Structures are given as C-alpha cells and as structure tokens.
Amino acid sequence: MSSRQQSKLNGAAVLTVRIGGLTFQNPIVLAAGTAGYGRELAGVMDLDALGGIVTKAVSPLPRSGAPAPRVAEFANGMINAVGLANPGLQEVNEEHLPWLSRNLRRAITIVNVVGYTADDYVEVVTVLSDSPGVGGFELNVSCPNVERGGLEFGSDLQVLGDLVRRTREATRKQLFVKLSPVAPDIVSSARTAVDAGADCLTLVNTVPGLVIDVGERRPVLGFGTGGISGSAILPIGVLATWKVRNAVTVPLMGVGGVSSAMDALQYLIAGASLVGVGTGALRDPGLPARIVADLERWCSENCKGGLGEIIGSLQMPK
C-alpha cells in the first residue's frame, strides 16, 4: 500500500463516529427534506461518500403538502413550507427504502417520521423497523398534534415524553428526536426526550419566519409563513447544540446553516457528533462531499486521534 493510500485510510478513520450500534464513516449527514429518499440525488451526488442521509418525511398516509410556491430564497437563507409532502408509508416501504438498501453500501439511512397523532408515529416506526437498511428514525416533533388542538408535539413536555416513550417501545433501532429552536425551553425538551428513550437529539429544526413580496404585498410562499434555513440560522443551531450538550449525555446531530467545513466544525466543537447539511446541499449538490474532504484534511492536522478530541471542546469565557 502506498503512503498516499495509507494516509487516506488514516484520514477516513479519524472521521469515524459511533452512535449506539451504528458506525458513521464520517459525521456529515444529509438533513431531512434535502435528500428526498436518496435516488433523487443519486445522479448528482455520491451518497456513499457521506456518513448518512436522513430521508424526507414519512407519514402513514400520503400527504399532498402546502400550496405552491413552497420554497423561496432571501439574502442569507431560504424559507420553505413544503407541508411535509410525502408518498406515504406503503410506497416508502415498498419502493424507496429497498432502493436505498440496494444502493447504499456505507452511508447510513435514518428515516424522518411525522404524524398528526402519536399513533401515526408509532405506526411508521413499527412497520419500518423491519425494513432492510434502516439504521434509525428521526422524530419530527414540530408537527401539530390534532389531539391537542394543533399544538406542536414538542411544545408540551408531557406530550413529548409520551410520544418518545411510545416510539421507543416500538423499535430497537436508534431513535433521534429533532427539536425546534423555538421550544419554550430546549434544554428541558432535550432532557424529556432523553429520559423517554431518545438515543440522539437533532438540533435544530427550521426557525419560523415570514418573507414578504413588497411589490405584491403578499407572502412569497403559498402557505404564507414557513421555516427559515440556511446560513442565517447557523448561530442559533450552534448555541442550541452547546446548551443541550451541557445538559444531556446522548450524542447530538447539529443542523442548520452549514455551508463549509468550518461551519461543521463549529457544531462539532459545540458538542455535536454528527452534522447535517441541508440548504447548502440543495444549492450545491457537491458541497457535502467537499465538506467531508475538507474535514479530513483539517483533522489530519488538528485531531489525529479522532473527532473525539474536538467534539464538545468549546472553551467559553469564565
């Protein structure tokens, strides 16, 4: 083996992340909603160069989603209201997940789960737990709970705990819980999710926002309001990651505003073990692989013993 080949193997090993029974070859993961169900990006992105992908949302029944336009850009980010459109549990189980299982050799698949009721989440997790290639589930707890007047699952600690507990009982797969940055107390939400059985927390979901077309005096989105993503929310996600890292011991996935290896390193230093790339990948499908390569180079010089040397290494002023 040449020294160059050995160096590449050593660099790859430095980036390895283990969460429960899952081994991610590197910490860079495609965030939910930006990877579709994998095959949508297969022609423009080497998915197996990444640590994993989080699929688009899955609900028991198909959802048509929000009215168009669903996505719009602004100076420092993007706003979207897709409405969690998806083809439903049956199609995902019979078509999309088998494709991922056949075509991904190294990247790990995490399925994003949504629902109107706790029963919806439990149904999806129960059915897909036996699907080949599924490494775990990410619960989007920002969905409105129709049994509680439309309040988000994550806005009430008791409801959040019950939801996580029930889904935990339905699967042995790794369970991620994706928290909102506008939760009344994200640290309390994190502790509740972990106490109920979460293996990992994803921080953060999009930030609610409104962008107006001044000429038309109307929202730019068909739904009106939407979720803000992109570089504008990077500091919000990093702060949430640092706060939660100091409150719980489970691994974290930092998501929001990542467009470079330096952005990813902010999340890692704040305490994340995985880093999701979303809006940046939509704009530039080659970005995630470049971030992996840049991280490998940086770590070969700065953390030769592995990512563990920098994860959670932030030194705050005293």
KOLVO-740482 format. One line per 4 residues: number of its first residue (from 1); for each residue z, y, x negated of C-alpha. Coordinates in nm, 2 decimals. Example, Ala and Ser with C-alpha at 12.3 -4.5 7.8 and 13.67 -1.06 7.14 Angstrom:
<atoms>
1	0.78,-0.45,-1.23  0.71,-0.11,-1.37
</atoms>
This chain:
<atoms>
1	0.00,0.00,0.00  -0.10,0.34,-0.14  0.17,0.61,-0.19  -0.01,0.82,0.08
5	0.02,0.53,0.33  0.39,0.47,0.24  0.46,0.84,0.28  0.31,0.84,0.63
9	0.52,0.54,0.73  0.83,0.70,0.60  0.75,1.02,0.78  0.70,0.83,1.11
13	1.03,0.65,1.06  1.21,0.99,1.02  1.10,1.09,1.37  1.22,0.78,1.55
17	1.45,0.84,1.84  1.65,0.56,2.02  1.78,0.61,2.37  1.96,0.31,2.52
21	1.72,0.02,2.48  1.42,0.25,2.43  1.27,0.34,2.09  1.06,0.65,2.09
25	0.83,0.67,1.78  0.88,1.05,1.78  1.07,1.30,2.00  0.76,1.46,2.16
29	0.70,1.37,2.52  0.45,1.50,2.78  0.66,1.66,3.05  0.63,1.56,3.42
33	0.33,1.70,3.61  0.12,1.77,3.30  0.03,1.41,3.21  -0.08,1.30,3.56
37	-0.05,0.93,3.54  -0.20,0.90,3.19  -0.56,0.82,3.25  -0.64,1.18,3.35
41	-0.58,1.28,2.98  -0.70,0.97,2.80  -1.03,1.12,2.72  -0.89,1.44,2.56
45	-0.56,1.32,2.41  -0.43,1.03,2.21  -0.13,0.94,2.43  -0.01,0.68,2.18
49	0.04,0.95,1.92  0.34,1.07,2.13  0.69,0.94,2.19  0.62,0.90,2.56
53	0.49,1.05,2.88  0.67,1.14,3.20  0.44,1.08,3.49  0.35,1.31,3.77
57	0.60,1.28,4.07  0.61,0.96,4.28  0.74,0.96,4.63  0.74,0.67,4.88
61	0.46,0.81,5.09  0.16,1.02,4.97  0.21,1.40,4.97  -0.08,1.65,5.01
65	0.11,1.92,4.83  0.11,2.30,4.86  -0.19,2.51,4.97  -0.43,2.65,4.70
69	-0.42,2.83,4.47  -0.14,2.62,4.32  -0.14,2.75,3.96  -0.18,3.09,3.80
73	-0.12,3.23,3.46  0.06,3.55,3.36  0.13,3.73,3.03  0.40,3.49,2.90
77	0.37,3.18,3.11  0.24,3.01,3.42  0.36,2.99,3.78  0.29,2.68,3.99
81	0.36,2.55,4.34  0.19,2.21,4.35  0.43,2.08,4.62  0.48,1.75,4.44
85	0.14,1.63,4.55  0.10,1.26,4.47  -0.07,0.95,4.60  0.25,0.77,4.69
89	0.44,0.47,4.57  0.19,0.19,4.66  -0.11,0.34,4.48  0.10,0.43,4.18
93	0.24,0.08,4.16  -0.09,-0.10,4.21  -0.32,0.13,4.01  -0.17,0.39,3.79
97	0.12,0.21,3.63  -0.08,-0.11,3.55  -0.33,0.12,3.37  -0.05,0.27,3.16
101	0.08,-0.07,3.08  -0.26,-0.19,2.96  -0.35,0.12,2.76  -0.02,0.25,2.60
105	0.09,0.04,2.30  0.35,0.27,2.15  0.43,0.57,2.39  0.70,0.50,2.64
109	0.64,0.56,3.02  0.91,0.74,3.22  0.84,0.77,3.59  0.93,1.10,3.76
113	1.08,1.04,4.11  1.10,1.28,4.41  1.21,1.24,4.77  1.32,1.41,5.09
117	1.63,1.18,5.11  1.84,0.97,4.88  1.68,0.66,5.04  1.34,0.79,4.91
121	1.46,0.79,4.55  1.62,0.45,4.58  1.30,0.30,4.73  1.08,0.43,4.45
125	1.32,0.32,4.18  1.38,-0.02,4.33  1.01,-0.10,4.37  0.90,0.03,4.03
129	1.19,-0.12,3.83  0.99,-0.45,3.80  0.66,-0.27,3.72  0.54,-0.36,3.37
133	0.55,-0.09,3.11  0.81,0.13,3.29  1.08,0.24,3.04  1.28,0.45,3.28
137	1.30,0.70,3.56  1.34,1.08,3.57  1.50,1.20,3.89  1.38,1.55,4.00
141	1.69,1.67,4.18  1.53,2.01,4.26  1.38,1.86,4.58  1.50,1.98,4.92
145	1.74,1.73,5.09  1.63,1.72,5.45  1.96,1.55,5.55  2.15,1.86,5.42
149	1.94,2.14,5.58  1.69,2.16,5.29  1.94,2.23,5.02  1.83,2.10,4.68
153	1.99,1.77,4.58  2.11,1.93,4.26  2.28,2.23,4.42  2.57,2.03,4.56
157	2.78,1.82,4.31  2.88,1.56,4.56  2.52,1.51,4.68  2.40,1.50,4.32
161	2.66,1.24,4.23  2.58,1.02,4.53  2.21,1.03,4.45  2.25,0.94,4.09
165	2.50,0.67,4.17  2.28,0.51,4.43  1.97,0.51,4.20  2.19,0.38,3.91
169	2.28,0.08,4.13  1.91,0.02,4.20  1.79,-0.02,3.84  1.88,-0.13,3.49
173	1.61,0.10,3.34  1.70,0.42,3.16  1.79,0.69,3.41  1.71,1.05,3.33
177	1.82,1.33,3.56  1.62,1.66,3.55  1.84,1.96,3.61  1.75,2.31,3.74
181	1.82,2.61,3.51  1.94,2.80,3.82  2.20,2.54,3.92  2.53,2.72,4.01
185	2.69,2.56,3.70  2.46,2.35,3.49  2.74,2.21,3.28  2.92,2.08,3.60
189	2.59,1.94,3.72  2.54,1.76,3.39  2.89,1.61,3.39  2.85,1.50,3.75
193	2.52,1.32,3.67  2.66,1.15,3.37  2.97,1.04,3.55  2.75,0.89,3.82
197	2.55,0.69,3.57  2.28,0.90,3.41  2.17,0.78,3.07  1.99,1.10,2.97
201	1.95,1.45,3.11  1.63,1.66,3.11  1.68,2.04,3.06  1.53,2.23,3.23
205	1.31,2.23,3.54  1.10,2.54,3.61  1.25,2.87,3.70  1.19,3.01,4.05
209	0.96,3.31,4.05  0.71,3.53,4.22  0.39,3.68,4.08  0.20,3.93,4.30
213	-0.17,4.03,4.31  -0.12,4.40,4.32  -0.47,4.47,4.45  -0.43,4.23,4.74
217	-0.05,4.29,4.78  -0.01,3.92,4.82  0.14,3.64,4.60  -0.11,3.48,4.36
221	-0.01,3.14,4.49  -0.10,2.99,4.82  0.26,2.89,4.88  0.40,3.23,4.78
225	0.67,3.16,4.54  0.66,2.90,4.26  0.81,2.76,3.94  0.78,2.95,3.61
229	0.70,2.76,3.30  0.56,2.84,2.95  0.69,3.04,2.67  0.88,3.28,2.89
233	1.15,3.01,2.96  1.20,2.88,2.61  1.53,3.07,2.55  1.65,2.96,2.89
237	1.59,2.59,2.82  1.74,2.61,2.47  2.05,2.78,2.60  2.10,2.52,2.87
241	2.05,2.24,2.62  2.31,2.39,2.39  2.56,2.44,2.67  2.52,2.08,2.80
245	2.52,1.93,2.45  2.87,2.06,2.41  2.99,1.91,2.74  2.84,1.55,2.75
249	2.77,1.27,2.51  2.45,1.13,2.65  2.11,1.22,2.49  1.91,1.52,2.62
253	1.55,1.60,2.67  1.47,1.97,2.62  1.18,2.10,2.82  1.04,2.45,2.87
257	0.82,2.68,2.67  0.73,2.46,2.38  0.41,2.56,2.20  0.48,2.47,1.84
261	0.69,2.25,1.61  0.92,2.55,1.56  0.99,2.57,1.93  1.06,2.19,1.94
265	1.30,2.23,1.65  1.49,2.49,1.85  1.56,2.23,2.12  1.65,1.96,1.86
269	1.89,2.19,1.68  2.04,2.29,2.01  2.12,1.93,2.08  1.81,1.76,2.24
273	1.70,1.42,2.12  1.36,1.44,2.29  1.14,1.74,2.36  0.90,1.77,2.65
277	0.57,1.96,2.62  0.42,2.08,2.95  0.23,2.41,3.00  0.13,2.42,2.63
281	-0.04,2.08,2.67  -0.23,2.20,2.98  -0.37,2.49,2.79  -0.45,2.29,2.48
285	-0.45,1.91,2.50  -0.45,1.88,2.12  -0.11,2.07,2.10  0.13,1.77,2.14
289	-0.02,1.57,1.86  -0.02,1.88,1.63  0.35,1.93,1.71  0.42,1.57,1.60
293	0.23,1.61,1.28  0.40,1.95,1.20  0.74,1.80,1.28  0.67,1.51,1.05
297	0.58,1.74,0.76  0.89,1.96,0.83  1.13,1.67,0.85  0.99,1.51,0.53
301	1.11,1.82,0.35  1.42,1.91,0.55  1.57,1.60,0.71  1.47,1.30,0.51
305	1.75,1.09,0.66  1.60,1.13,1.01  1.63,1.35,1.31  1.99,1.28,1.34
309	2.05,1.53,1.06  1.93,1.82,1.27  2.00,1.72,1.63  2.28,1.93,1.76
313	2.32,2.11,1.42  2.33,2.46,1.56  2.59,2.68,1.39  2.70,2.95,1.64
317	2.89,3.26,1.52  3.26,3.22,1.54
</atoms>
